[in-house]
């Protein structure tokens, strides 16, 4: 998966839990929880969507690493399982 495709997939997962968000307005370095006013259930749904779409497990201890769009992209790039 190319970086633009990965970014699009991550944004799709985010828009599943925050459909009213303008994806183009997301600051990639800002906290997603703060910027988009995600509560803990929304964030868990986002993490679950990432797991289902990209096959990446994100344990609770790593939630701080995926709190920004840039953080999510870096985390997923490092841990995504190769395509068969």
Buried (B, 14 or more C-beta within 10 A) or exposed (E): EEEEEBBEBBBEBBBBBBEEBEBEEBEEEBBBBEBBEBEEEBBBBBBBBBEEBBEBEBEEEBBEEBBBBEBBBEBBEEEBEEEE
